[in-house]
Amino acid sequence: MAEPQEPMPATAGVPRPPRSVGDEIRELQAIVGLFQDQLGAPGGVVNLHPLGAANVEKAQVAFGQACARLRAGLASYRDTTLASWAGLMAAGGEPAAAASYRAATAMREVSEMRRTTDVVHEDMAACQALLFDAAGDAVSRTLGDGRAGSARLLIERLAASAKRLGLAHYTDVQPGRDGGEVTTVTLAGSVSVVDVDIGANADELKVKVSYVLDMEHDSRIDALMLRRLRAGDVRGFERLLGEMAALDKLTVAHPAASFIRSTFAVAATLAEIQRQELAALDGDLVELARSGSGIALLFMRHAGPATMYYLPAAVRYGLTAEQWGSLGSNTLEDAAELPGARWLSFAWEPSSTEHFFLPETCPRHCVDAEYMADAASGVRVVASPHPAIRGLEMRFLEPTHTRKQQQQEQPDDASDQLWLRYAAVARLEPELPACAMTVRGIVAVVSASAADGEAPDQAAEPPSVGRLDSPRLLDDAPTLEQLVRASCAPAPDTGAPFKATHSVGKHAFTVELDSPQIRGWSISRVPLASMRNVPAVVSLLRRQAIFNELVASCFSATGTSLSASGAAAEPVLAVAVKTHAGDPFRIDLCVRGAADDGAGQGVVLRVDETRSGISAWTHQALGVGGGSDILAALAAVSPAALTADAAHPKLSRVASIGVSIPTLVHWLTSYPDRL
């Protein structure tokens, strides 16, 4: 986009060309376009001011002048044209009719100008955000390099962040070590306060979070924010600060519900669920990672609660006993960086229906077996069987009345302030590709809970599960196989079957996935009707994650096998893999020699419905003959034959531990005598 043109100056004897409101708006758009072009250019966002100090100042001056001319033009339009039309219309008669027609035309022009100025405002806001983020990246690089003056730069950046988030900002300078100074930057909301100590030395950098509310301090929030600053992640620190500022504002707007206290109640709930699950599993944290509601790692990734609901098998079995212990106690600092881990981060979002918030006397939703609810507090205890751990019954606090019952029976009850149009939302990080069965299952779980705690007319509309790339029609949806492939190894979709070469141990083979069949979406968020939804929702998500890991193992090569001459070995096995649209958690596979067109060895895999494991059956056990098309023969197997009791125990264990089709094929070909 060309640079904006300055208005032509008036010269002697030559009048200045008239400029319309549209001319002024187009000039504003040109200035905005200049910013966007520069920011989008390679290497553009590299310094504090991507356009350079002189260009930024020039653009700011030009923008201010254009805005001033636009304001003056609109004021003149109001005071002259509109005022004269108003007078003509008041006089009546023919002039009034003409004035009315001209006024209607002018209104259309004003509406068009308003739409244009709204676009300009949005573009300017986007440019401002880009510039602010670019400055944050520059500050991060300066902190990482340890340059002189980085402390002062961080202090100024925190002040700018506070202004942007609507927080109060104070600084206090105290003497530090070695004759230096330590500056305490206080970022204060109405309820929460963050103190950041910044000195010349790295060990003088400290963060302390405190609350005006009578709440127990949790040092893990301090440690999380401090890790961001020590790593030079300024924008990451600001995201955490933004989360706290949002909670602060909600708490001020709804003091009875106290969103900060409610956030801590959700965190305590996840910890209590984990405690009860571990007790039912005899303290086996590895089993908890496969059957429970995730590992509650509070304040590990966000200012609020989070849980790691899935950990890939390769990572899970690679952790040491010490690391498992640190995970269980929520003290493993690098847990947020575990490769392939999937997280649920809990937050609050506006809701179309009202939800009940616990009173101050209730510190968490999930309670132990000895807890007795006080009817005067407006809550009752609801028992809920655990969806995956047999024999475990969990107890959750719920309101004693639905919203409609309370309005009818207790219209003046003070607890009325605890019903708000906000709901706890579990956000998936990263988004999870899922089949329709998983989406429907989650909606059914949340809707059933809403029907228990809400009035019937409020539960009639099921909560929507947030989805990315959501199609209007099922036929327009991408397939689950394509979504999984794109998430692990982006590649153009040519329409041909997916095929990759793998090498495990002494075997090199190709894996070919039959034409994709399962329609899918990417789930990004799940609104919860109650915290007792968490175990059932996590069970569904983990089942889908395990299936996705199996499918993804078809695409990503697991190693490279070299021959004696140093060249890559030719594949000696061919593996055909087929998924099923009617049974989206089943995978059939056939292993045969690469040059062999005869019968092969068939296996059926299926992810369990409740427990996060894989059951496996051989084609011999299913009564499938050794025909030339074994996949077609396996597809004809009755679902009734695929029972967990009839599954092959060793093969199922290998599949559950490896969660990889290449690994399973390696076991099948290396240890055929164990079948």
N, C-alpha and C positions, 0 to 999 in steps of 0.2 A: 504494500500500500504506500502511495506517495505521501510525503510529509505534508502536513496541513499548510495551507497558504495563508499568509498574513493578509488582512484586508488592505487593499490598495490605498496608500495615503492620498489625501486631497492635495492637489497642487494649484498654484495660482491660475485662475480662470477655468479650471477643470473641476467640476463638482465630483464629490466622492460617489462611486456607484452605489445605488441603493442595495441593501442586504436584507433579505427576508429572514423570518424566523427559521425557515427550512435551511437557509444557508448557514446559519449559526449552528443548528443541530448537526448538519453534515460535517462542519468543522470539528465539533466535539467528537463525532464518530471517527474522524480521521486521526485525531490525537490518540483515542483509545486504540485504534488499529495499529498505530505506530508502536505503542507499548506491547501489544500482543505479538506483533511480528518479531520484535527484538527478543522478547522472552522465549518465543518458540524457535529461534535460530540456534543452530548447533553452537554450543559454548556460550550462549547468551547469558544464562543464569550462572555466573561464576563469581561475581563479587557482590558487595553490599548493594550496589546500584547497577543493575544489568545494562542500563543505557549509558552509564558513565555520568559523573557528577554534573558536567556542563549540560548534557542533553536532558537529564532529569529536570534540572532547574529551568531550562528553556521550555520543556513541555509543561511544567507546572505553571509557568507564567502564561503561556499560550492558552492553557485550559482555563485559568482564572479569568483572563480577558474575554474568552469566548462565553463563559458563563455570565459575566457581567453584561455583555452585549445582549445575550439572550434574555436576561432578566429585564433589561431596559426596554427591549423590544416588546416583551409581553406586557409590561406596565403601560407602555404607550398604546398598545393595542386595546388594553382595558379602558384606559382613560379617554381615548378619542373615539375609536370606531365603535366599541360596544356602547359607550355612553350616548353617542349620537343616534345609534339604532334604538336604544331604549327610549330616547325622546320622541323619535318618529312613531314608534309603536304606541306611545302614550297619547299622541295626537289623534290617532284613529284615521279611518278613511283609506284612500289608495296608498298614500305613503306608508301606512302601517303594514299593508299587505306586502309591499315590496321589501320593507325592512324585515318582516317576518321571514320571507324567503331567504334573504341574505343572511339573517341570523342562523337559520337552519343549516345553510351551507357552511357558515363559519363554525358551527358546533361540530360538524363532521371533520373540519380541518383541525379543530382543537383536539378532538378525540384521536385523530391520527398522530398529532404532535405528542399527545400524552403517551401513546403506545411507543413512539420512537424514543422519547426521553426515558421511558421505563427500561428499554433495551440498553440505552446508553448508561443508565445507572447500574444495571446488572453487569455490563462490561467493565465499568470502572471498579465495581466491587471485586470482580474476578481478577482484574489487574492488581488491585491493592493486595489481595490475598497472595498472588504470585510473587509480588515484590517482597511481602513480609516473609514468605517461606524462603525466598532466595536469600534474604538477609540472615535468616536463621541458619541456613546451610553454611553461609560464610562464617558466622560466629562459631559454628561447630568445627569448621576446619581450623579456625584460629586457636580454639581451645585444644584441639588435637595436636597441633604443632607446638603448643606451649610458647607462643610468641609473647613478647613483652606487651603489656597493656590488655591482655586477654581478660583479666579480672574486671577491669573497668568496662570492657565491651559487654561482658555478661551482665553486669549490673544495669547498664543502659538497656540491654535487651529485655531483662525481667521487668523493668519499668514500662517498656512498650507493651509487653504481654499483659501486664496488669491493666493498663488502660484499655486494651482491646477487649479483655474479658469482663470489664466493669468491676474490677477489684481495686480496693484502696492500696496505696503504695507508700511505704515509708523506708527510710534508710537510717542506719545508726552505725557510726564508726567507732571502733574500740581498738586499743593497742593490742597487737598480736605478738607472735614470737619473733625473736631476732630483730626487735625494733620495728617490725612492720605493722601493718594495719589489717584488721579484719572488719569487713563491712557486712552488717546484717541487713538483708533486704526482707522486709515484711510485706507479704501479699495477703491482704485481709478481705474476707467477705463479711457477711453479717453473722455467720455462724462458724465458719472454718477459717483458720489462720495458718499460713505456711511461712516459716522463717528459713531463710537461706543464708548461711554464713559463707562469705567469699573472702579468701585471703590470698596471699602471694604463693603459698605452698598448696599442693594438692591435698595434703592431709588436713588442711584447715577448712576444706569444703564440707559443709554439713547441711542437712535438711531436717526440719522438725515440723510436724503437722499437729495442730491442736484444735480443739473445738470449744465453743462457748457452752454447748450442751454438756450435761453431766454424763459423759461417756468415757469408757475406759480407753486409754490410748493404745493404739496398735503400732508397734515400731516397724512392722513390715511395710507400712505405707512409706515411712521415712526411708527405709532401705531401698524400696523400689524407685522412688524419685531421685535418691542420691545416686543409684546406679546409672540412671539416665544422664545425669550431669557429669559424672566421672567418665562416662564413655563418650562425652562430647555430643550427646544426642539432645540438642537444644529443643528441636521440634517435638521429640518424644516426651520430654519433660513438660512442654507446653500443652500437649494433648492430655496428659494426666492432670495438669492444672485446670484445663478446660472442663474435664469431667467433674472435678471438685467444685468448680465455680457453678456448673449447672445444678449439681445437688444442693449447693448453698442457696441458689435462687428458688428452687422448688421448696426447700424447707422453710424459707421465709414466706413464700406464698401460701403454704399449707402447714402451719406450725403444729397442728394437732397430729398430722400423719408423720411429720418429721422424716423427710426422705433420707437424710443421712443416717438416722437411727434405723430406719427400715432397711437401708442397704447393709448395715452391720447385721441386722437380723437375718437377711438372706445369706450372708457369709457364714454366720453361726449355724444356720440350717444345713448348709452343705457340709460343714465340719461334723455336725451331729449325725447326718445321714452316713457319712463315711465311717464314723465311730461305730455305729450300729452294724453296718455291713461288715466291717473288719471283725467285730465280735462274732458275727454269725459264720464267718469264714475262718475262724481260729487264727486271726491275725495275718493271714496270707495276703500280702499286698499285691503280689503278682496275680493271684486269682481275682482280687478286687479290680484290677485293671482290665479283666476280661468279663466279669459278671456284675460288677457294682455300678454305681452312678458316677463313675469317674473319680479321679484323685483330686480332692479339693485343695487347690493351690491358691489360697486367698491372697489378694494383693500382690500377685506374682507378675501379672501382665497389665493390670488396670488399677485404678484407684478403688474399684469395687471388687466384688467376688468373681471368681472364675474357677472352672474345673476342667481338667484334661480328661476328656471322655474317651479318647482312643490314642493308643501308642502302637506304631507298627511293630510287628513281631521281631524284625531285625534289630530294632532299637531296644525293645522290651527285654530281649534275652541277652543284650549286650551290656546292660547296666550291672554294676557291681553291687554287692550287698550293702556297702556303705551308701551308694547312691540311692538304692531303694529306701534305706532308712531315712535319708534326707528328704526324699519325696514324701514319705509318710508323715514326717514332722513339718513339712512345708518350709524347709530351710535350704533346699538345693537352689542356689542362686541362678544357675544357668538352666533351670528347668524350662523356662520360656523359650529356650533356643533348641530344644530337643527336635531333631529332624523328623518331619512327617507327623508330628503330634497334632491332634485336632482338639480344639478348645471350645468351650461354651463360656462366654462372658456375659454376665447378667447386668441389666440396666433397666431404667424406667422409660416408658414411652407413653404418649397420650393414647387413650383407648376410647372406643365408641360406647362402651358400657362402663358402669361404675364398679370398682373393685374395693374390697375391704382391706384396710391397713391395720396391722396389729397395734393395740394400745401400748403405752410405754412399759406396762407391767409384764409384757410378753417379749422376752429377748430373742426368740427364734420361733420358727414355724414347726419344726420337727422336735418332738419331746420324747423323753424316756418313758419307760413303762410305769414308773412310780408317780409321774406327774398327774395331778388332779386339777382340772380346770375350775376356775371360780366363775360361777354363772353371772356374778355381778360385773365381771370384766367384759361381758359380751362375746365370749368365745367358748367353744366346745371342742372336744377331742374327737377326731374322726380317724378310725383305724383303716389302714390301707395295706393289702398284701403286696409284698415286693414282687415285681414281675419276673425276676431272674433268680433270686436266691430263695430256694424252697424253705418254707417254715418261718421265714422272717416277716413279721407284721410290723409295720411302721405306723406311728401315730402323729397326726398333724393337727394344728390349731386352725379352726375355721369359725366364722361368725355364727352366733346362735340363731340369727334371723337372716332371711334374705333381705335384699334392699326394699322390696315392696312390702314385706311383712313389717319391717321396722317403721316405714312411713305410715302404715295403717295403725299399728299397735302402740308405737312410741314416737309420735311425731316431734316431741320436744326433747328427745334424748340427746345428750351432749355427744354421744358416740356417732351421731349423724355426720360429724365432720371427718370421720375415718373412712367414709365412702367417697372415693374420688375417681375421676375418669382417667386414671393412669393404671398401667399394668406392668408387672415384671416381664421382661423380654429376654430370652436367651439368644444371643447373637453367635453365629457359627463362624469360627476363624480357623482355617479358611472356609469358603462356601463348600457345601457338600453336594456333589451330584447324586441325585436320588431318583428312584423309580416311583411310579404313581402309587404303588402299594405302601411305600414308606410315607409319602405325603398324606395319603388317606388315613393311615394309622395314627399319625401325629394329630391330625385334625380331630379324629375320633376320640383320642385320649383327652385332648384339651376340651372338646365340646362336652364330653361326658362329665368332666369335673365341673364345668360351668353349670350344667343342668342340676348338679347336686347343690351348688351354693348360690345360684341366682334364681330369680323368678322365671317362670317358663317363657314369658315373652322376651326376656332378655337373652335367654339361651338359644332362641330360635335361629339367630344368625351365627353360624360357626365362625370362630376366629380364623383369620386368613394366615397361612404360613407364608412368610416372605420368600419369594422366589426370584431369582435372576433369570433373564431370558425366558420369561413366562409366556408360553404361546397362547394365542386366542383359541386355537383348535388343536386337538391332540395330534392331528396329522402334520401340523406345522412344527411340532416340537423336535428338537434334536434327539438323538438317541443317547442312552446312558453310556454306551461304549464310546461314542464320539466325545462326550464330555469328559470321561475319565482319561481318554487318550490325550485330549487337549491339555488337561491339567498336569500330566506327567511328562509329555513329550510333544509339544505343539508341532503339528505337521499339517500340510494341506490335505483335505479330504478329496481323494480322487474317485471315490465310489467303489474301489476295489477292496477285497478283504484285507484286513490288517495283518501284516506279516513281519516278524523280526527274528533275527538269528541270535541264539543264546549259547552259552558255554558254561557248564557246571561240572567241575571235576574233570573226568576224562571224556565226557560226552559233549559233543557239539550238535545242535539240532535247531531246526526252525519251528517256530510256533505261529500258526495261522489261525486267526479268529474269524469264524464264519460271519456272514453279512450281519451287521448290527440289527437287533430286533427290539430292544427294550426302550421305550420312550422315557425320557428323563428330564429333570429340571435341576437347577442348582439352588439348594435351600440356603438362605442367608440369615434368617431369623425365625424364631418360634415364640409367639406371644403365649404366656402361661396364664391359665385361669386360676391356678393355685400352685404353691410350691410343691404340693404332692404330685404334680405332673412330672417332676424331674426324673424320678427313676424310670418311669415308663417311656418318656421321650428319649432318654439316653440309651435305653435298651434298643429302641428302633434305630437311632442314629448309628450306634456301634455296629449293629448287624449290617447296615448299608455300607459302613466304612470298611468292614472286613471283605464284603463282596467286591467293593471297588478296588481293594488291594489285590485281590485275586485277578481281576480283569486287567489292572494296570501291569501286573507282572508279565502279561503277554507282550507288552510293548517295549519295556525297558530291558536292554541286554544286561545279563548278570555277570558277564566276564568275557575274556578273550582266551581262546585255547590256541596254542602255537604248536606246530609240528616240529620235528627234529631240525628241519631246515630253517625254522624261524618264521615260516609263513602261517597264516591263519588256517586252522584245520577246516576241512569241508564238513558240513553237517552230515551226520550219519543217521539221524533220526528225524522224523517228521511228526509234529504234534498238531492235530486238528482240534480246535476248541469251538464249542457251540453254546450259546446262551439261549434262553427261552423267554419269549414274551409272556406266555401264560404262567410261567413259574420263574419270576425274576431273580430268585436267589439260588438257582440251580445252574451248574455248569457241567456239560458233558465233554469228555476229551478222549481222544484215541491216539495211541502211540504206535508207530510202525517204522520200519526201516525206510530211509530216504528214497531208496530205489525199489522198494517193495510195494506192489499194488495189492498184495494179498491181505489177509485178515490181520488186525492189530489187537492191541490190548486196550480195552475200554474201561473208563472209570467215571463215576458220577460223583460230583461234589455238591453239597448243599449247606448253606449257612443256617445254623439252628435258629429257631424262632425266638427263643427266650434266652438261652445261654449263648454267649458270644464264642461259639466254637464251630468247627466244620465237621460234618459227617461225610464219610466216603464209602462207596460201594464199588466192588469190581464187577465187570460184566459177567463173570462166571457165577457170582453169587446172585445176580439178577436173572440168570437163565437166558442170557443173550448169546446166541450162537456166533460162530466165527465167520460171519458173512463178509462180503467185500465192503459193504457200507455199514460199518458198525455204529456210526453216529445216528443213522436212520433207525437202526434197530434199538438203540438206547432211547431214542425219542418216543418209541412206542411203549416203553416200560410204564406200567401203571403207577401213579403216585402212591397208591396203597402199599406197594412193595418197598418204597423208600422210607422205611421206619428206622428210627434211631437204634432200636434194639437189634436190627439186622445189619447195621453198619459194621464195617471192618474196623476193629479197634486200633490196630497198629497203623493202618493207612489213615484213619481219621486223626490219630495223634500227630502223625507226620504233617498232614495238611494243616492242622491247627497251629502247630509250632512254626512251620515255615511260612504259611500264608503266601505261597508262591507256586504257580503251576510249574515253572522250570525246576524248582527244588523238588517238587513231588515227582516229576518225570525222572529226575536223577535218581531218586530213591527207588522208583519202580524198576529202573533198568539195572541198578547196581545190586539190589537185594531182592531178586525175584523169589528166592526161596522163603522169604519172610511173609509172603502173601498167604 
